[in-house]
Amino acid sequence: MRYVALEEARTATGMKLVVAASVPSPWSEAAKGILHVKGIEALLVRFSSTDTAIREWAARPCLASHRALPWTTRSGAR
């Protein structure tokens, strides 16, 4: 797993994990741990509530693939 800019994540194939940027969150750390244990490669994107581009693509920390919009736990798919 490696951190990439939003533009690279949007165009890349495979899994993308949008994680909290300001502090380590339990959700983000658990999701990274699960992907690591399962051997699933993912690009990491830092989420910031002040970044309008990331908020338009992913309203909150979430998991996304190149085949679907970012998925979040609030109200199912975004």
C-alpha positions, -999 to +999 in steps of 0.1 A: +000+000+000+011+035-008-003+070-005-011+087-038-027+119-049-065+120-056-059+124-094-037+092-095-063+073-075-092+083-098-074+070-129-058+039-114-074+005-115-078-017-084-088-009-049-085+026-033-088+032+004-097+068+014-084+072+050-086+100+075-056+124+072-056+144+104-055+116+129-053+078+128-089+067+129-100+032+141-119+027+108-090+036+086-065+016+106-088-015+107-094-013+070-057-010+062-050-040+085-077-062+069-063-054+034-028-061+046-037-095+062-057-106+032-029-095+008-051-071-011-031-042-027-047-008-025-038+028-031-043+050-001-058+085-004-057+110+024-092+123+032-095+159+044-128+176+051-114+209+038-104+195+004-134+200-019-121+177-046-118+147-023-152+155-007-168+155-041-153+121-050-157+105-016-178+122+010-159+105+038-133+078+044-143+048+023-132+019+001-135+022-037-126+001-068-120+011-104-154-004-113-175+015-088-179+048-071-166+051-036-186+030-012-194+042+023-213+028+052-237+058+054-267+050+031-249+023+012-233+033-021-226+069-028 
